[in-house]
Amino acid sequence: MTPARRRATALVLVGVLVATACVFLGRWQWHRHEWRDAQIAIVEANYDAAPRPVVDVLPEPTSPLPDDAQWRPVTLTGRYLPEATVMLRNRPVDQNPAYHVLVPFQDSASGAVLVVDRGWVPTGEDASQAVDVPAPPTGEVTLVVRLRTAERPSSRTASPGWVHAIAPAQVLPAGGLPERTEAFTGAYGQRVSEDPAPQVLPAPLAEPDLDPGSHLSYAFQWWVFALGALLGLSWLARRELLDERDGVFDPTREPAPEPAAVGTGLDEPGVAAGRTPVQDDRQPASARRRPRRREGRAEAEEDALIEAQLEDDLRA
């Protein structure tokens, strides 16, 4: 295989590899776009839906929250356990430092405890000062919450009354409740309304983000890169093969030896002994030409015409 063909093959292989990688990256972004669209559809379907009894969504306290039940409003009747209030750290709201107020709520029907995120309070200037936390209503309360999947327990340690994740297995012990307390383990609730309503409430939580993001445009960009890499490198490979066919100078090839000049031999007839031979200016132009540089097909054809004209002039 000639050097030009090896270079052309390498260019095509590189183009195929780059294009394949870009195609898979585009598919990855496409799947992220589909996943995000599905999440937005769930929010739009559930966020403002009519509240249903919690047992319709979570038949048992240990039942996991179905994916299509995210943000589903449910109702419970019971009482808050304000003595077990816990503060959630490191959850900014609208880029403002904040603590989330987590209060356990005991459902009268099942006796299980649901962790309720009642809202947030500012941290203060240096996050080391005590903060005022609005108290929940006392007595029997009819509560409406939006269900969310319980978070994974955090590996970070926290002092009593504080947590780094909304994981019921960590929130309830941090509030001082016994470890064997029956609780909703697969979900927690974000407060929507309380009846009776308290006079002072924590700041409400932000609505879910419905921005689909840029995953779709990223997918098409990767696919355009795949097409561009394949076409561009294939074009370069074709140029290598065309240059080889047209005899364009190859810098890796050994230059051909120069033909002997006409009239320079000492034994040539007509040259007197002891005289320095003089190079014949009538030698063919092809013997005097230099190796051509790497150039396009048009330049090569033009050079061939000029050389043919020079040879005709010399013969005349």
C-alpha positions in Angstrom: 0.0 0.0 0.0 1.4 3.4 -1.0 1.9 6.1 1.6 -0.9 8.1 0.2 -3.3 5.2 0.5 -2.2 4.6 4.1 -2.8 8.3 4.9 -6.3 8.1 3.2 -7.2 5.0 5.1 -6.1 6.5 8.4 -8.2 9.6 7.8 -11.3 7.6 7.0 -10.8 5.5 10.2 -10.4 8.6 12.3 -13.5 10.1 10.8 -15.5 7.0 11.5 -14.3 6.9 15.1 -15.0 10.6 15.7 -18.4 10.4 14.1 -19.4 7.3 16.2 -18.4 9.0 19.4 -20.4 12.1 18.5 -23.4 10.0 17.6 -23.4 8.3 21.0 -22.9 11.6 22.8 -25.9 12.9 20.9 -28.0 9.9 21.9 -27.0 10.5 25.5 -28.2 14.1 25.4 -31.4 13.0 23.6 -32.2 10.5 26.4 -31.6 13.3 29.0 -34.0 15.5 27.1 -36.6 12.7 27.1 -36.1 12.1 30.8 -36.5 15.8 31.5 -39.6 16.1 29.4 -41.1 13.2 31.4 -40.3 14.9 34.7 -41.9 18.1 33.5 -45.0 16.2 32.4 -45.4 14.7 35.9 -45.1 18.1 37.5 -47.7 19.6 35.2 -50.1 16.7 35.8 -49.8 16.5 39.6 -48.8 19.9 41.0 -52.2 21.5 40.9 -54.2 18.3 41.1 -57.0 17.9 43.6 -55.8 16.4 46.9 -56.4 12.8 47.6 -56.2 10.8 50.8 -52.6 9.7 51.5 -53.6 6.1 51.6 -54.6 6.2 47.9 -51.0 7.0 47.0 -49.1 5.3 49.9 -51.1 2.2 50.9 -48.6 1.4 53.6 -46.2 3.7 55.5 -43.3 1.7 54.1 -44.6 1.9 50.5 -42.2 3.6 48.1 -43.5 6.7 46.3 -44.3 5.8 42.6 -42.5 7.9 40.0 -45.7 9.2 38.5 -46.9 10.3 42.0 -44.2 12.9 42.5 -45.7 16.3 43.6 -49.1 14.6 44.1 -51.2 16.6 46.8 -52.5 14.4 49.5 -54.5 15.0 52.7 -53.8 13.8 56.3 -55.5 14.4 59.6 -53.5 14.3 62.8 -51.2 16.4 64.8 -47.8 18.0 64.6 -44.9 16.9 66.9 -43.3 20.4 67.4 -40.9 19.1 70.0 -39.2 17.0 67.3 -38.6 19.9 64.9 -35.4 19.6 62.9 -33.6 22.1 60.7 -32.2 21.2 57.3 -28.9 22.8 56.4 -27.3 23.9 53.1 -30.5 24.3 51.0 -30.4 27.8 49.5 -33.7 29.2 48.2 -33.4 31.6 45.2 -29.6 31.7 45.9 -30.3 32.9 49.5 -28.9 31.0 52.5 -31.8 29.2 54.2 -32.8 26.5 56.7 -35.7 24.3 55.9 -38.1 23.6 58.8 -38.8 19.9 59.1 -41.6 18.9 61.5 -42.9 15.4 62.0 -46.7 14.9 61.6 -48.5 11.9 63.0 -51.3 10.6 60.9 -54.4 9.7 63.0 -55.5 6.9 60.6 -52.3 4.9 60.5 -50.4 6.2 63.4 -47.3 6.7 61.2 -45.2 9.8 61.2 -44.7 11.8 58.0 -41.8 14.3 57.8 -43.2 17.6 56.6 -41.1 20.4 55.1 -43.1 23.5 56.3 -40.9 26.0 54.4 -37.7 27.9 55.1 -36.3 30.6 57.3 -33.2 32.8 56.7 -29.9 31.8 58.3 -28.9 35.2 59.6 -25.7 37.0 58.7 -23.2 34.3 59.7 -25.4 31.2 60.0 -24.3 30.7 63.6 -27.0 32.7 65.4 -30.3 31.2 66.6 -33.2 31.7 64.2 -36.9 32.2 64.9 -38.9 29.3 63.7 -42.7 29.8 63.4 -44.5 27.1 65.4 -47.0 24.8 63.7 -50.6 24.7 64.7 -51.5 22.7 67.7 -54.2 20.1 68.2 -55.9 18.2 65.4 -54.8 19.6 62.0 -56.0 18.8 58.5 -52.9 18.9 56.4 -52.4 19.1 52.6 -48.9 18.3 51.4 -47.2 17.4 48.1 -45.4 14.2 48.2 -41.7 13.8 47.3 -39.4 10.8 47.3 -37.4 10.6 50.5 -33.7 11.5 50.0 -30.8 9.2 50.7 -29.3 9.5 54.1 -26.3 11.9 54.2 -22.9 10.7 55.2 -22.1 14.0 56.9 -22.6 14.2 60.7 -24.7 16.9 62.3 -25.5 18.0 65.8 -28.8 17.1 67.4 -31.7 19.0 65.8 -29.9 19.4 62.5 -29.7 17.2 59.3 -28.2 17.4 55.8 -30.8 15.4 54.0 -34.6 14.8 54.2 -34.2 11.2 55.0 -36.8 10.0 57.6 -34.3 7.6 59.1 -32.1 10.6 60.0 -34.7 13.3 60.6 -36.7 11.5 63.3 -33.8 10.5 65.5 -32.3 14.0 65.1 -35.6 15.3 66.5 -35.4 13.0 69.5 -38.1 10.5 68.5 -37.5 6.8 69.3 -35.8 4.7 66.6 -38.8 2.3 66.4 -41.2 5.1 65.6 -43.5 4.0 62.8 -42.9 6.4 59.9 -43.5 6.9 56.2 -40.1 5.8 55.0 -40.3 6.3 51.3 -41.6 9.9 51.1 -41.9 13.2 52.8 -44.3 16.1 52.3 -44.0 19.7 51.3 -46.6 21.9 53.1 -49.5 23.2 50.9 -52.1 24.2 53.6 -53.0 23.7 57.2 -56.4 23.8 58.9 -56.5 25.6 61.2 -54.0 28.0 59.6 -51.3 29.5 61.9 -50.8 33.3 61.9 -47.1 33.1 61.1 -45.6 30.7 58.6 -42.2 29.9 57.3 -41.5 31.3 53.8 -43.1 29.1 51.1 -40.9 26.7 49.1 -40.2 27.5 45.5 -42.2 25.9 42.7 -40.4 23.2 40.7 -38.3 24.3 37.7 -40.0 23.5 34.4 -37.1 24.6 32.2 -36.4 21.7 29.8 -32.7 22.7 29.5 -30.5 22.6 26.5 -30.3 18.8 26.1 -32.1 18.8 22.8 -29.9 21.4 21.2 -26.8 19.6 22.5 -28.0 16.4 20.9 -28.3 18.0 17.5 -25.0 19.7 17.9 -23.3 16.4 18.5 -24.9 14.9 15.4 -23.8 17.8 13.3 -20.3 17.3 14.6 -20.5 13.6 13.6 -21.6 14.5 10.0 -18.9 17.2 9.7 -16.1 15.0 11.0 -17.1 12.2 8.6 -17.4 14.4 5.5 -14.4 16.6 6.3 -11.9 13.7 6.9 -13.3 11.8 3.9 -12.7 14.8 1.7 -9.1 14.9 2.9 -8.7 11.2 2.2 -10.0 11.8 -1.3 -7.5 14.6 -1.9 -4.7 12.2 -0.9 -5.8 9.7 -3.5 -6.3 12.3 -6.2 -2.9 13.8 -5.5 -1.3 10.4 -5.8 -3.1 9.8 -9.1 -2.0 13.1 -10.6 1.6 12.7 -9.6 1.8 15.6 -7.2 5.1 15.7 -5.3 5.2 13.5 -2.3 7.5 14.9 0.4 8.1 11.3 1.7 9.3 10.0 -1.6 13.0 9.9 -2.6 13.6 12.4 -5.4 14.5 10.9 -8.8 18.1 11.3 -10.0 18.8 14.2 -12.4 19.3 13.1 -16.0 22.8 13.5 -17.4 23.4 16.9 -19.0 23.9 17.0 -22.8 27.4 17.8 -24.0 29.2 17.4 -20.7 31.1 14.1 -21.3 34.9 14.3 -21.9 34.7 11.6 -24.5 31.9 13.3 -26.5 32.8 13.9 -30.1 33.8 17.4 -30.9 35.3 18.2 -27.5 39.0 19.0 -27.7 41.4 17.2 -25.3 42.3 19.3 -22.2 39.3 21.7 -22.6 36.6 22.0 -20.0 33.4 20.8 -21.3 30.7 23.4 -21.5 27.1 22.5 -20.6 24.8 22.5 -23.6 22.0 25.0 -23.2 20.0 23.0 -25.6 19.4 20.2 -23.1 15.7 19.4 -22.8 13.7 21.4 -20.3 12.6 18.2 -18.5 16.2 17.6 -17.5 16.5 21.1 -15.9 13.2 21.3 -14.1 13.0 21.0 -10.4 10.8 18.7 -8.4 7.4 20.2 -8.2 6.0 21.2 -4.9 2.7 19.8 -3.7 0.1 21.6 -5.6 -3.4 21.2 -6.9 -4.5 19.6 -10.2 -4.9 23.0 -12.0 -1.4 24.1 -11.2 0.0 20.7 -12.4 -1.7 21.0 -15.7 -0.5 24.5 -16.2 3.1 23.5 -15.5 2.8 20.6 -18.0 1.6 23.1 -20.8 4.5 25.5 -20.1 7.1 22.7 -20.2 5.7 21.4 -23.5 5.9 24.9 -25.0 9.6 25.2 -23.9 10.5 21.9 -25.5 8.8 23.0 -28.8 10.8 26.3 -28.7 14.0 24.4 -28.2 13.4 22.0 -31.1 12.6 25.0 -33.3 
